Amino acid sequence: MPVSIAPTSGHSAEITWSVEDDPYGRLARATEGPQLACALGAIGGAYAEVDPARALQAAAHITSLARLLERHAAVQVVHLRDTHHLSWRQIAAGLHGDPDRQSTVRRQYDSGRRHIGLHTPTRENSSPASPMRRLPPS
């Protein structure tokens, strides 16, 4: 079962996932700690921390979650390119709304391959048939 978020009532929601969805415990850590709450608060525009140390800690939580999401987005680009055989232009249009942002997508692809421990191919062989692996624990 994939991760799901279901509104419950008013301004609440329930997040559910299975062990298969979270083999490294990242979802559990993000929901049990302040990471996700800080990020969602920032998305909602809540910057209420008046204490500088607490504000810095909240920003660190948000940055940590953003880095994790960037790594996983890069791995998704590898999956889109190598498994689904989408062109650079298709990926750029789908992710960035601009098919001319191919260089951005190629950087994400290279980053994603490094994160999953695969060698980045040369320009002559830019679509290798390689097995996808999970991103290791962070």
Secondary structure, DSSP 8 states (H G I E B T S, - for coil): ---EEEE-STT-EEEE--GGG-TTSHHHHHHHSSHHHHHHHHHTT-----SHHHHHHHHHHHHHHHHHHHHHHHHHHHHHHHTS---HHHHHHHHHS-TT-HHHHHHHHHHHHHHTT-----GGG-S-----------
